[in-house]
Amino acid sequence: MGIEVLFLILAFIGLIFALGIFFLSRFRRCPPDHILVIYGNVGPGKDGRRSSRCLHGGAAFVVPVVQEYQYLDLTPITLDIDLVGALSQQNIRIDVPSTFTVGISTEQGVMENAAERLLGLKRDEVRRVAEDIIFGQTRVVVATMDIEEIISNRDKFVDKITNGVEVELKKIGLRLINVNVKDIKDESGYIESLGREAASRAVNEAKKSVAENNRDGEIGKAEAEREQRVKVAAANATAVEGENTARVTVANSDALRREREAEATRRGNAAEKVQAAKALEEAYQAEQVAETRRAERERATQQADIIVAAEIAKQRVEIDAEAVAERTRREAQGAADALYAKLEAQARGQRELLVKQAEGLTAIVQSAGGNPTQAAMLMITEKLPELVTTQVEAVKNLKIDKVTVWDSGAADGTPTTARFLSGMLQSLPPLQNLFEMAGMTLPSALDVRADEAPDAPEGQA
């Protein structure tokens, strides 16, 4: 069962792949030198249902079964049209050999005509259809023009052929690319006669032009010689008069020259003396200015030496003072920072000590079941040897070399020696007083008053 399902899946995938390849193969691209013609069911056009859709460039999808496609070649076709015996407007038959270049048009509307009338035809068949149209239209144009007009106005003749032929070619989807009309001939020799007439007319006009030029040349030569003689005589008279005038002018010029030379010499000498005096004055003034500037420079140099040295000394003192002040500030800042750090460390240590003592006291109270009295008893018990040691230290340094007692007895019969020792012991600070000074109460077990102490036995002293 599993193998059959796998085969079905593979067959389905293969079918989809084949369909994809088939549809991709129907996607057609149009090269630039062709026209893609899609025919069949191509949809409605402007005037109803159209027979084909033409594309120049781009691509299109050709629907299978309902559409098909072909290409139209845009390669130009060259046609040699040897028109023989075309009747002109003068009823003279002429030969008009020409070369036409045509091709399928890419203009919208004209491409559809080519698809309808040229699709499927070979290039030779298209060539023959175009030749028939060109032959007919060329004959029509020749019939509407004189031979003289055809010969003299070749551009007009070509324009008429182009307009007539192109209109007819568009009907089958072609366009006229170029027209080249060769030499036009006729059987009667009319065109040759026109050529000889034109040549003879040109020769005669050339001869006439040469004769007229020769005549004009001789006349011009005579007039030039006459004018030359008149002008030479006038020039000679003018020359003599000019020579005399020139001599007078030269004499006046010499006199004026000598006068001006004398004046110039006088002005030159005076000017030299004036310039010498001015030069001497300017030299004195320049020396004075130089001395003044030298004095100013010396003054500036001395001022610079004194003032600059004073400014430098002042700046040095200011810099030294600022350095000392900065060093003092930094030392003070360092000492303050050190003192602050020391006090902060001591405070932290004291705080830690107090915290630890508080923790210890809390632990003692907790050990005593939360009873402060019992906690005090525990602490006193711990410190009792130390208290006793303190009591002993108070009298251990008391040195009694010798005690002499004259015991005469007291009124109540108590020996005097016993009373002495008892008073001596009572002079020590009792434990109760020490506790009261500390703000505590001595436990009753240790509270033995001095006045309640038992009397010492007689003779114990």
C-alpha positions, 0 to 999 in steps of 0.5 A: 500500500505504501509503495503504491502511494509513493508511485502516485505521488511521484507520478503527480510530481512528474505530471506537474513538472511536465506541465510546468515545462510545457507552459514555460515552453509557451512563453515566447520572447521577441528578438529586436529584428523580428515581430512576434505574431500571436494568432488565434483567440487573442481577444477583442480589438478596437473594431471588434474581434481581431485576428492577431496580436503583434509584438516588437520586442518584449515577451508574451505567453502563448496560450496552448491549444487556443493560440499559436505564434510565428515571427516576421523578419525585419531584415531590409529587402533590396529591390532593383527596379528596372522600369522600361518604357514608362510613358511620360506626360509628353508621351515619350517613353523613358527608362527609369532604373532605380533601387528600392529598399523596403522592410516590414514596418514596426508601426502600430496598425501597419504590423497587423497588415503585415501579419494578415498579408505576409505571414507565412510568405517567403522573402522572395514572395514578399519581394515579388509583391513589393516589386509589383507595387513599386513598378505600378506606382513609379509608372503613375509618377512618370506619367504625371511629369515632363521629362525636363522636370524629371531631369532638372528636379530629381528631388521632386521626382524622388519625393513623388515616388516615395509618397506614392509607393509608401502609401501602397506598401503600408497596405500590406505592412511594408515601409519604404526605407530608401530610394535611389534613381539611376540614370534616366534614358529614352529610346527616341534620344530626346534626353540626349538631345536635351543634353546636347542642347544644354551643352551647346547653350553652355558653350555659347554662353561661355564664349559670349562671356569670354568675349565680353570679358576681353572687351571689358579688359581692353576698355579697362586697360585704356582707361587705366593708362589715361588715368595713369598719365593724368595722375602721374602729371598731377603727382609731379606737380604736387611733388614740386609743390611739396618739395618747396613746402618741405624746404620751408618746413625744414627751415622753420623746423630747424629754427624751432629745433635750435630754439627748443634745444637752447630752452631745453638746455637752460631748463636742463641746467636749472633742473639739474641744480634744483634736483641736486639741491633737492637731493641734498635736502632729502639726504639731510632729511633721510639722515635726520629720520635715520638718527631719530629711528636709531634713537627710538630703536636704542630706547626700545632696546633698553626698555625691552632689556629692563622691562622684559627682565622685570616681567620675567622676574615678576612671572618667576616670582608669581610662578614660584609663589603659585608653586609653593601655594599649590604644594602647601594646598596639596600637603594640607589636603593630604594631611586632611585626607590622612587625618580623615582616613585615620579618624574614619578607621578609628571610628570604624574600629570603635564601632566594631568593638561596641558592636561586638561588645553589644553582641557579647552582652546580648549573648550573656543575657540570652544565656541567663534566660533573659534575666538581667540580674542573672546576667550581671551575676555571671559577669560579676562572677567572671570578674570577681578574681579581678576585683579581689586582685584589685583589693589586694593591690590597694594594700600590698604596697603598704609597708609596716615595719613594726607595730607596737600595741599597748593594749589597755583594752576598751571600755566594753572590754574589747581589745584595742588591737582587734579594734585597730585591725578592724578599722584598718580593714574597714578603711578599704572600699567595700564591694557594695560601694564599688558596685553602687559607684558603677550603678549596680547592686551587689548580690545579696550573697556578697553583701556583707557589711563591715558592721555585721562582720563577726568580731575577731576572737580575742588574742587573734591579733 
